[in-house]
Amino acid sequence: MEGEPMTRWIRGLTLLAVALTWSGLAAEEKKATGKPAGEASGVFSKMIGGKEWRVESIEGTKKFKVKWGDQEVTWEPKPWEPKELQEEGPSWYWRRFGEKQPYYPLDRTMDERAKLDGYEVMRGWVLLEDTSQMLDWKGGFCFDIISAGGQVRTRCGIEWKRAYTRAELQDVYRSTKPPMLNKRFIVLTAPRSVRGIGFLTFVYDDPVKEQDNWLYLPSVRKVRRLATASKQDYFAGTPLRNEDLPQISPHNHNFKVIRTELFADPGAKQWGFGTSGWEAKEERPEGIGCPHWVVEVTPKESEYWFAKKTAWINMFTFGVDLENAYDKNGELLRTGYYNHRPATLIDPNAPPSYLIWDTDSYYDLRTGYKSVFWGAHRRKNVSWEESFFDTKFPEDIFNPDLLVNEYTSTTEYGPTPSNWTVTPDPWPHARDVATSP
């Protein structure tokens, strides 16, 4: 018994040394792999909605096998995706957006998100797309309008957006009757034929009050308040409707989660997923391998341009990764998608919870027209198209009475060249396709 204290002392030192060694090895493993110690090499696993979401690298390839419950898909990197996403695979989404963020709708755990109903999901999409996580946002954009015959017209513009759900703007939200959800002002800046056309939208947080829309036409220097029925009209010659700007009020229609599923590539027969023609040049839908809500959208009005929509909405980003609209006979009318990017792509100092839209693309099967929108962060050395966050621009920019000033489209930016084209070209237009005014 005499040597027992010494034995215990030696044993304690041994255990301490083992613990320190393990701690050091764990730190080195996390530093080298970006994964916590004990997580299997090449495997990322989390619980979402009571089911394991497992991302496992496929040896000898850059692909990943993704499982969520009994569903499984294969994910492979795409050249247009962020470098980190290409390297990490779908686990990138969790590391970016899987933990609770400071602002709605990302202020929920993934388990909490999986339980949301259709209205809450769609409200989250509308608010996130309209910068609810930011004080405000200003940025440039361009879009191609592609006719059924393949002719291409390109337009550029600027938009200002502000959502009033942030604490700093609650006084505006509460003082407006009904409460103001968000405002968006769009002005076309090029080519000269459309320069100065302005489109202003107010969306209210109210199930009865319809959104307000104003259109400014510089050719007649008139501001026209659009009738409620105009929300079904086409926007600027694209397959989008006026109600899509901003992406449908959460009160306009009925929204129902019909299921949750692991988003899979539906194949080349679904427009947007092919590899020929325009699809070969576009950024195609993302979010493959992520858990999604599948939301059924039905209009509250009896006569509407669609009878039903099905939207696949990403649980990580609240982005609409695919949306199909059908008529009353179940025929597909329109299909499209949105791609989002972390705002750090533009500003490395932006909070990691900030998301911006990168591209969105729509195809109208009745008319044969397509449109591809893309953020102007793709265009370099075009200073007035740069994006800015939390700039606190004046509220007057959303005043419909001031649209006639045209200060947002002419005075500040100078004349449009008569031979205007998209230069430098941020989009992979084919060599034989000229972007025309």
SVG drawing of the C-alpha trace seen along z (x, -y; Angstrom):
<svg xmlns="http://www.w3.org/2000/svg" viewBox="-63 -66 69 68">
<polyline fill="none" stroke="black" stroke-width="0.4" points="0.0,0.0 3.0,-2.2 3.5,-2.8 -0.2,-3.4 0.0,-7.2 3.0,-7.2 1.1,-4.8 -2.0,-7.1 0.2,-10.1 1.9,-8.3 -1.4,-7.2 -2.8,-10.7 0.2,-12.1 -0.3,-9.4 -4.0,-10.3 -3.2,-14.0 -0.5,-13.3 -3.0,-11.3 -5.7,-14.0 -3.2,-16.7 -2.1,-14.6 -5.7,-13.9 -6.5,-17.6 -3.5,-18.5 -4.4,-15.8 -8.0,-17.0 -7.0,-20.5 -4.7,-19.5 -7.4,-17.4 -9.9,-20.2 -7.3,-22.6 -6.4,-20.2 -9.9,-19.0 -12.2,-21.7 -14.2,-19.0 -14.5,-18.3 -12.4,-15.5 -14.1,-12.2 -16.1,-13.0 -15.3,-10.4 -13.0,-11.5 -15.1,-12.5 -18.3,-12.3 -20.5,-15.1 -23.6,-14.2 -26.4,-16.3 -29.9,-15.8 -32.6,-17.7 -36.3,-17.2 -35.6,-14.0 -33.7,-12.4 -30.0,-12.1 -28.6,-14.3 -25.4,-12.7 -22.9,-14.0 -20.1,-11.5 -17.4,-12.0 -17.1,-9.4 -13.6,-8.2 -11.6,-9.0 -14.1,-11.7 -15.2,-15.2 -18.7,-13.9 -20.7,-13.4 -23.3,-10.9 -26.1,-12.7 -28.7,-11.0 -31.6,-12.3 -33.6,-9.6 -34.3,-7.0 -33.7,-9.5 -30.4,-9.6 -28.9,-11.7 -25.5,-12.1 -24.1,-15.6 -21.3,-16.9 -19.7,-20.3 -20.6,-22.8 -18.1,-25.4 -20.3,-28.4 -20.6,-27.5 -18.5,-29.2 -15.1,-27.6 -15.9,-26.6 -19.1,-24.8 -17.2,-22.9 -14.6,-21.7 -16.9,-21.0 -19.9,-19.7 -23.4,-20.2 -22.1,-20.4 -21.1,-23.9 -24.8,-24.9 -24.8,-23.8 -21.6,-25.5 -22.9,-28.7 -26.6,-28.7 -27.4,-25.6 -26.8,-27.4 -29.1,-30.0 -28.4,-33.5 -29.3,-36.8 -32.1,-37.7 -35.4,-36.3 -36.0,-33.8 -32.6,-32.2 -33.1,-32.7 -34.3,-29.1 -32.6,-25.8 -32.8,-23.3 -35.2,-21.2 -37.4,-24.2 -37.3,-25.1 -38.4,-21.6 -41.7,-22.1 -42.7,-25.4 -46.0,-25.6 -46.5,-26.9 -47.2,-30.5 -44.1,-30.7 -41.9,-29.2 -43.1,-31.6 -42.9,-34.6 -39.3,-33.6 -38.6,-33.5 -40.1,-36.9 -38.3,-38.6 -35.0,-37.0 -35.0,-37.8 -36.0,-41.3 -33.1,-41.8 -34.8,-41.4 -31.4,-40.5 -30.1,-43.9 -31.0,-47.5 -31.1,-48.1 -29.5,-47.1 -28.7,-48.8 -27.3,-47.1 -27.3,-46.9 -28.6,-44.1 -29.0,-43.1 -31.3,-40.6 -31.6,-38.9 -35.0,-38.6 -34.8,-35.6 -37.6,-35.2 -38.9,-31.8 -36.7,-32.3 -33.6,-32.9 -33.3,-36.7 -31.8,-38.3 -32.4,-41.8 -30.5,-42.9 -31.6,-45.4 -29.7,-46.8 -30.9,-48.7 -30.5,-49.5 -32.7,-48.5 -33.1,-49.8 -34.7,-47.5 -35.6,-48.0 -37.4,-45.6 -38.9,-47.0 -38.7,-44.0 -35.3,-44.9 -35.4,-46.4 -33.9,-49.6 -36.9,-50.1 -39.7,-49.0 -40.9,-52.5 -41.7,-52.7 -43.2,-49.2 -45.6,-50.1 -46.5,-53.6 -47.7,-52.4 -51.3,-51.2 -51.3,-48.4 -47.7,-47.6 -45.1,-48.0 -43.3,-44.8 -40.9,-46.0 -40.3,-48.5 -38.5,-48.1 -37.7,-50.6 -36.4,-49.5 -35.2,-51.8 -33.9,-50.8 -30.7,-52.5 -29.8,-51.0 -30.2,-50.9 -31.4,-54.4 -34.8,-53.2 -35.8,-52.1 -33.7,-54.4 -35.5,-56.0 -38.5,-53.6 -39.2,-53.2 -41.2,-50.6 -42.0,-51.1 -43.6,-48.5 -44.9,-48.6 -45.8,-45.3 -47.8,-45.3 -47.9,-42.9 -51.6,-42.4 -53.8,-39.6 -56.3,-42.1 -54.3,-45.0 -52.9,-44.5 -49.4,-45.6 -49.2,-49.1 -47.4,-49.5 -46.4,-52.6 -44.9,-52.9 -43.0,-55.9 -42.7,-56.5 -40.1,-59.1 -41.4,-59.5 -44.6,-61.2 -43.1,-62.2 -46.1,-60.6 -46.3,-58.4 -49.1,-55.9 -50.5,-53.9 -51.1,-50.4 -54.5,-48.7 -54.5,-45.7 -55.2,-43.5 -51.9,-44.6 -50.0,-42.2 -50.8,-39.5 -49.2,-41.4 -45.8,-40.5 -42.9,-42.5 -40.7,-44.3 -41.3,-41.6 -40.0,-38.7 -41.9,-35.6 -42.1,-37.2 -45.3,-38.8 -45.5,-42.1 -46.5,-40.2 -43.1,-38.4 -41.5,-41.7 -41.0,-41.3 -41.4,-37.5 -45.1,-37.4 -46.5,-38.8 -46.9,-36.1 -50.6,-37.1 -51.4,-36.9 -52.1,-33.2 -52.6,-30.0 -49.4,-28.2 -49.2,-24.6 -46.2,-22.3 -47.2,-19.1 -44.0,-17.2 -40.3,-17.6 -37.7,-16.0 -34.0,-15.9 -33.8,-18.0 -32.5,-16.0 -31.6,-16.9 -34.9,-16.1 -32.9,-15.5 -32.5,-17.3 -36.2,-17.0 -36.9,-19.6 -36.0,-23.0 -33.1,-24.5 -31.3,-21.2 -30.2,-20.4 -26.8,-20.8 -27.6,-22.1 -28.5,-25.5 -29.0,-28.3 -29.0,-25.8 -25.4,-25.0 -24.4,-28.6 -26.6,-29.4 -26.0,-28.8 -28.5,-26.0 -30.5,-25.4 -28.7,-24.8 -29.5,-23.3 -29.2,-19.7 -28.6,-17.5 -30.3,-19.9 -33.5,-19.2 -36.4,-21.2 -40.0,-22.1 -42.2,-21.3 -44.9,-24.1 -48.1,-24.0 -49.3,-27.5 -52.9,-28.2 -54.4,-31.6 -57.1,-33.1 -58.8,-34.6 -60.9,-32.4 -59.5,-33.7 -55.8,-33.8 -52.9,-33.3 -52.0,-30.0 -54.1,-27.4 -51.3,-25.9 -47.6,-26.2 -45.2,-23.8 -42.1,-25.4 -39.0,-23.6 -37.7,-25.9 -34.3,-25.3 -34.3,-24.8 -30.9,-26.3 -31.3,-29.5 -35.1,-29.8 -34.4,-30.3 -36.7,-29.0 -34.5,-26.5 -37.2,-25.4 -40.8,-26.6 -43.3,-25.2 -46.6,-26.9 -49.6,-24.9 -52.9,-25.6 -56.2,-24.1 -55.6,-21.1 -52.2,-20.4 -50.2,-21.6 -46.9,-23.3 -47.1,-27.1 -43.9,-28.4 -40.8,-27.1 -37.9,-28.9 -35.4,-29.2 -33.3,-31.5 -29.7,-31.1 -28.4,-32.9 -24.9,-33.8 -23.4,-34.9 -23.0,-38.7 -19.3,-38.3 -18.9,-37.6 -19.3,-41.4 -18.2,-42.7 -15.8,-40.5 -16.9,-42.5 -20.6,-41.7 -22.1,-39.5 -22.2,-35.8 -26.0,-35.7 -26.4,-38.2 -27.6,-36.6 -28.0,-38.1 -29.5,-36.8 -27.0,-35.8 -29.1,-34.7 -32.7,-33.7 -34.1,-32.3 -37.6,-31.7 -39.2,-30.0 -42.8,-30.6 -43.9,-27.5 -46.9,-29.2 -44.9,-32.0 -41.6,-30.3 -39.9,-33.3 -37.1,-33.0 -35.4,-35.4 -32.1,-35.3 -31.5,-37.9 -28.0,-38.3 -26.6,-40.6 -24.2,-43.3 -21.5,-42.0 -20.5,-40.1 -19.6,-43.3 -16.3,-45.0 -15.4,-48.6 -19.1,-49.8 -19.1,-51.8 -22.7,-52.9 -23.9,-49.3 -21.9,-48.3 -23.9,-46.7 -24.0,-48.3 -25.4,-47.1 -26.7,-49.0 -26.1,-52.3 -29.1,-54.0 -30.1,-55.8 -33.0,-58.3 -36.5,-57.1 -37.5,-59.6 -36.1,-57.2 -39.4,-55.3 -41.6,-58.4 -43.8,-57.9 -44.2,-61.7 -40.5,-62.1 -40.2,-59.5 -40.5,-62.4 -37.2,-63.8 -35.4,-61.0 -32.4,-61.7 -31.8,-57.9 -31.3,-57.3 -30.0,-60.3 -28.3,-63.1 -26.1,-60.8 -25.0,-58.4 -24.5,-60.4 -25.7,-59.7 -26.1,-56.2 -23.9,-55.5 -25.9,-55.2 -24.1,-52.0 -24.7,-50.6 -23.9,-46.9 -23.2,-45.0 -19.5,-45.7 -17.7,-44.2 -19.9,-41.1 -20.6,-39.3 -22.6,-36.5 -21.3,-33.7 -23.2,-34.9 -22.4,-32.7 -20.0,-34.3 -22.7,-34.6 -25.1,-36.3 -25.0,-40.1 -26.6,-41.8 -28.8,-44.4 -30.5,-47.5"/>
</svg>
